[in-house]
Amino acid sequence: MFCFSNFMTDILSHARIEQLRSWLQSIVGRYDLNLNSLAPASADASFRRYFRLESDTAYGAGY
């Protein structure tokens, strides 16, 4: 059964991920980020979302 609320949540969630990826793309070279490593860092029910991202070099490790 179609649920408009879930549909909108999925669309907004996708849009936010795309905004995050766009921002990360703007700093990828500075920190040698591996955008393919972007993954959720927690799965709680909080309104906040946390992500992990790896750097391809040790340069990004201190940031």
Beta strands, then each sheet from edge to edge (+ up, - down):
strand 1: 33-40
strand 2: 51-55
sheet 1: 1+ 2-
end
